[in-house]
Amino acid sequence: MATNMGKPWTQDEMDSLLSGFRAKKTDKEIAEQHGRTVNAIKFKVLGYACDQVLKEGKTKEELVLDLGISETDLQKELDKRTMPRPVANLVAKVSSPKKPVVVKKKDQSSADDLSEIWSSVNKLQSLIHRYINKVASEAK
């Protein structure tokens, strides 16, 4: 049970959290030990790893090996922290829509309008992906 949910992390808890990851304990074991949720401990360790990369100059590879975290998860968290907020919000909306888009054709002029809209959406997605790849390559 997450008895410490919402409480601030102490330095001792952080040290214990990192020791747990270094000892290759499961997320569930670490969460139970700390009285936190699995998501809370994942978020906390990824936050720590991001700080190590962005502020201390450590490499992603070092942290992946040291803590046993996913490089993909670390990169996603780094992208969130380094990408301008409006772009990050737009990428999140484009990459994970909550509802599927349904397009209904009515007449030829509507179909032409929709075609133009979809063309613009595709161009925007392409620009976003290029920006993300550029930021990722500069971060390496």
C-alpha positions as CSV (number, residue, x, y, z in Angstrom):
1,M,0.0,0.0,0.0
2,A,1.2,3.5,-0.9
3,T,1.3,4.9,2.7
4,N,3.8,7.7,1.7
5,M,1.9,8.7,-1.4
6,G,2.2,12.5,-1.9
7,K,4.8,13.0,0.8
8,P,8.1,14.6,-0.1
9,W,11.1,12.3,-0.6
10,T,13.9,12.5,2.0
11,Q,17.6,12.1,1.1
12,D,17.6,8.8,2.9
13,E,14.7,7.6,0.8
14,M,16.4,8.7,-2.4
15,D,19.6,6.9,-1.4
16,S,17.6,3.8,-0.6
17,L,15.7,4.1,-3.9
18,L,18.9,4.3,-5.9
19,S,20.3,1.4,-4.0
20,G,17.3,-0.7,-4.8
21,F,17.6,0.1,-8.5
22,R,21.3,-0.7,-8.4
23,A,20.6,-4.0,-6.7
24,K,18.3,-4.8,-9.6
25,K,15.2,-5.1,-7.3
26,T,11.9,-5.1,-9.1
27,D,9.9,-1.9,-9.3
28,K,7.2,-3.5,-7.2
29,E,9.7,-4.5,-4.5
30,I,11.1,-0.9,-4.3
31,A,7.6,0.6,-4.3
32,E,6.5,-1.6,-1.4
33,Q,9.7,-0.9,0.5
34,H,9.0,2.9,0.2
35,G,5.3,2.9,0.6
36,R,5.0,4.5,-2.8
37,T,3.4,3.5,-6.1
38,V,5.3,1.9,-8.9
39,N,4.7,4.9,-11.1
40,A,6.1,7.2,-8.3
41,I,9.4,5.3,-8.0
42,K,9.8,5.2,-11.8
43,F,9.1,8.9,-12.1
44,K,11.5,9.7,-9.2
45,V,14.4,7.6,-10.6
46,L,13.9,9.0,-14.1
47,G,13.9,12.5,-12.7
48,Y,17.2,11.7,-10.9
49,A,18.7,10.3,-14.1
50,C,17.6,13.4,-16.1
51,D,19.2,15.7,-13.5
52,Q,22.4,13.6,-13.8
53,V,22.5,14.0,-17.6
54,L,21.4,17.6,-17.7
55,K,23.2,19.1,-14.7
56,E,26.1,16.7,-13.9
57,G,27.1,15.8,-17.4
58,K,26.7,12.0,-17.0
59,T,25.8,10.0,-20.1
60,K,22.6,8.2,-20.7
61,E,24.5,5.0,-21.1
62,E,26.2,5.3,-17.7
63,L,22.8,5.8,-16.0
64,V,21.1,3.0,-17.9
65,L,23.9,0.6,-16.8
66,D,24.1,2.0,-13.3
67,L,20.4,2.0,-12.5
68,G,19.0,-0.6,-14.9
69,I,16.5,1.8,-16.3
70,S,15.2,1.8,-19.9
71,E,17.1,4.1,-22.3
72,T,13.8,4.7,-24.1
73,D,12.1,5.9,-20.9
74,L,15.1,8.1,-20.0
75,Q,15.1,9.6,-23.5
76,K,11.4,10.4,-23.4
77,E,11.8,12.1,-20.0
78,L,14.8,14.0,-21.3
79,D,12.8,15.1,-24.3
80,K,10.0,16.4,-22.0
81,R,12.5,18.4,-20.0
82,T,14.4,19.9,-22.9
83,M,11.8,20.4,-25.5
84,P,10.0,23.8,-25.5
85,R,6.6,23.3,-23.7
86,P,4.3,24.2,-26.6
87,V,6.2,21.7,-28.9
88,A,6.1,19.0,-26.2
89,N,2.4,19.5,-25.7
90,L,1.8,19.3,-29.5
91,V,4.0,16.2,-29.8
92,A,2.0,14.5,-27.0
93,K,-1.3,15.3,-28.6
94,V,-0.1,14.2,-32.1
95,S,1.6,11.0,-31.0
96,S,-1.1,9.8,-28.6
97,P,-4.6,11.0,-29.6
98,K,-7.3,10.2,-27.0
99,K,-10.0,9.5,-29.6
100,P,-9.7,8.3,-33.2
101,V,-10.4,10.9,-35.8
102,V,-13.4,10.1,-37.9
103,V,-13.8,11.9,-41.3
104,K,-17.2,11.8,-43.0
105,K,-17.4,12.8,-46.6
106,K,-20.4,15.0,-47.5
107,D,-19.9,16.6,-50.9
108,Q,-16.9,17.2,-53.2
109,S,-16.1,20.6,-51.8
110,S,-16.0,19.2,-48.3
111,A,-13.7,16.4,-49.5
112,D,-11.4,18.9,-51.1
113,D,-11.3,20.9,-47.8
114,L,-10.6,17.8,-45.8
115,S,-7.9,16.7,-48.2
116,E,-6.2,20.1,-47.7
117,I,-6.5,19.8,-43.9
118,W,-5.0,16.3,-43.8
119,S,-2.2,17.5,-46.0
120,S,-1.5,20.3,-43.5
121,V,-1.7,17.8,-40.6
122,N,0.8,15.5,-42.3
123,K,3.2,18.4,-43.0
124,L,3.0,19.4,-39.4
125,Q,3.7,15.9,-38.1
126,S,6.7,15.7,-40.4
127,L,8.1,19.0,-39.1
128,I,7.5,17.8,-35.5
129,H,9.4,14.5,-36.1
130,R,12.3,16.4,-37.8
131,Y,12.5,18.7,-34.8
132,I,12.4,15.8,-32.3
133,N,15.2,14.0,-34.2
134,K,17.3,17.1,-34.4
135,V,17.0,17.7,-30.7
136,A,17.7,14.1,-30.0
137,S,20.8,14.1,-32.2
138,E,22.1,17.4,-30.6
139,A,21.6,15.9,-27.1
140,K,23.9,13.0,-28.0
